[in-house]
Amino acid sequence: MVEHRAARAAALGLILLGGWLVRPRSQAPDGPAVEVVGQVPEPGWYRVRPATVHGALQAAGLDPSAWPDAPLSDASRVEVAGRGVHVQAAPSLALGRPLDLNRATAAQLEALPGIGPSLASAIVADRGLEGPFTSIEELERVRGIGPAKRRAVAPLVVVSP
């Protein structure tokens, strides 16, 4: 009985080792998913690492050297039109995740109900002047956000340390 277990264990070990040795060497990057559209040879969704404009343009078959590089977040969209590249960061809300008040950009904050461009910029500016938010309630320290607006966005945001 012990010999059979040893033989089975050895056989299983060889199978696992064989599977590891013959696995494909080039696997898809595990970086953020980025959509590249417009005037590119291969538009579509790509997982890119590094998560940059250059990485996304290369994945879509375009030489990125003509454009400035910038970091990208998950579900960003890179659009190439003529000589221009437009990057649109997808709000976490579109992915079903709450926005982190201490990390969200003004563009991402605009996706929140009742938060327009000027209020989103005010949130980012307040965070820069007063430091990170320690609770969602502290959002009321931003001029233009009262209890009602805070309650409206509360289920859609989180506060990281």
C-alpha positions in Angstrom: 0.0 0.0 0.0 2.8 2.4 0.9 4.6 1.5 -2.3 1.5 2.3 -4.4 1.2 5.8 -2.7 4.8 6.5 -3.3 4.5 5.4 -7.0 1.4 7.6 -7.4 3.1 10.6 -5.8 6.1 10.2 -8.0 3.9 9.9 -11.1 1.9 13.0 -10.1 5.1 14.9 -9.5 6.4 14.0 -13.0 3.1 15.0 -14.6 3.2 18.4 -12.8 6.9 18.9 -13.6 6.2 18.1 -17.3 3.3 20.5 -17.4 5.4 23.2 -15.9 8.2 22.6 -18.4 5.9 22.7 -21.5 3.8 25.7 -20.5 3.8 28.6 -22.9 6.6 31.1 -22.1 4.8 34.1 -23.4 1.7 34.7 -21.4 -0.6 37.7 -21.7 0.5 40.6 -19.4 -1.6 40.8 -16.2 -1.7 44.6 -16.2 -4.7 46.8 -16.3 -7.2 46.5 -19.2 -7.0 49.4 -21.5 -9.1 50.2 -24.6 -7.3 51.7 -27.6 -9.4 53.1 -30.4 -9.1 55.4 -33.4 -6.4 55.5 -36.0 -4.4 52.5 -34.8 -3.6 49.2 -36.7 -5.3 47.0 -34.2 -7.9 48.8 -32.1 -9.3 46.9 -29.1 -8.9 46.0 -25.4 -5.4 45.1 -24.1 -3.9 44.2 -20.8 -0.7 46.3 -20.7 2.3 46.4 -18.5 3.7 48.9 -18.1 0.3 50.6 -17.8 1.2 53.6 -19.8 0.0 55.4 -23.0 3.1 54.0 -24.8 2.4 50.5 -23.6 -1.2 50.7 -24.9 -0.2 52.2 -28.3 2.5 49.5 -28.8 -0.1 46.8 -28.0 -2.4 48.3 -30.7 0.5 48.1 -33.2 1.5 51.8 -33.2 4.9 53.3 -32.6 4.4 55.4 -29.5 7.4 57.7 -29.8 5.5 60.6 -31.3 3.3 61.0 -28.2 4.1 61.8 -24.6 3.8 59.0 -22.2 1.5 58.9 -19.2 0.3 56.3 -16.7 -3.0 54.6 -17.2 -5.5 53.1 -14.8 -7.7 50.0 -15.3 -10.4 50.6 -18.0 -8.8 53.7 -19.4 -9.5 54.6 -23.0 -6.8 55.8 -25.4 -8.1 57.4 -28.6 -5.8 58.3 -31.4 -7.1 60.9 -33.9 -4.7 62.4 -36.4 -1.7 63.7 -34.5 -3.5 63.7 -31.1 -4.0 61.2 -28.4 -6.8 61.6 -25.9 -6.8 59.6 -22.7 -10.0 59.1 -20.8 -9.8 57.4 -17.4 -12.7 55.2 -16.6 -14.2 55.9 -13.3 -14.1 53.0 -10.9 -17.9 53.4 -10.7 -18.2 52.0 -14.2 -16.4 48.9 -13.0 -18.7 48.5 -10.0 -16.1 49.7 -7.5 -16.5 52.7 -5.2 -14.2 55.7 -5.7 -11.5 56.3 -3.2 -11.8 60.0 -2.2 -8.1 60.1 -1.4 -7.0 58.8 -4.8 -9.7 59.8 -7.3 -8.9 62.3 -10.0 -11.2 65.3 -10.7 -12.4 63.5 -13.8 -13.3 60.4 -11.8 -15.1 62.4 -9.2 -17.3 64.0 -11.8 -19.0 60.6 -12.2 -20.5 61.0 -8.8 -24.1 62.3 -8.6 -24.2 66.1 -8.1 -20.5 66.5 -8.6 -19.6 68.6 -11.6 -16.2 69.8 -12.8 -15.8 72.7 -10.4 -16.8 70.7 -7.3 -14.6 67.8 -8.4 -11.7 70.2 -8.7 -12.6 71.7 -5.3 -12.4 68.2 -3.7 -9.0 67.5 -5.2 -7.8 71.0 -4.1 -9.1 70.5 -0.6 -7.4 67.2 -0.4 -4.1 68.9 -1.4 -4.5 71.7 1.2 -6.0 69.9 4.1 -4.6 66.4 3.6 -6.4 63.2 3.0 -9.9 62.6 4.1 -10.2 60.3 7.2 -14.0 59.7 6.8 -16.7 60.3 4.2 -18.2 62.8 6.6 -15.2 65.0 6.1 -16.3 65.6 2.5 -18.5 68.3 4.0 -15.4 70.4 4.6 -15.4 71.1 0.8 -17.4 74.3 0.1 -20.6 73.2 -1.9 -21.0 69.8 -0.2 -23.5 69.6 2.5 -25.1 66.7 4.3 -27.5 65.9 1.5 -24.9 65.7 -1.2 -22.6 63.8 1.1 -25.3 61.2 1.8 -26.0 60.9 -2.0 -22.4 60.0 -2.8 -21.6 58.0 0.4 -22.5 54.6 -1.0 -20.3 55.3 -4.0 -17.1 56.3 -2.2 -14.6 55.0 0.2 -11.7 56.6 2.2 -8.3 54.9 2.2 -5.8 55.5 4.9 
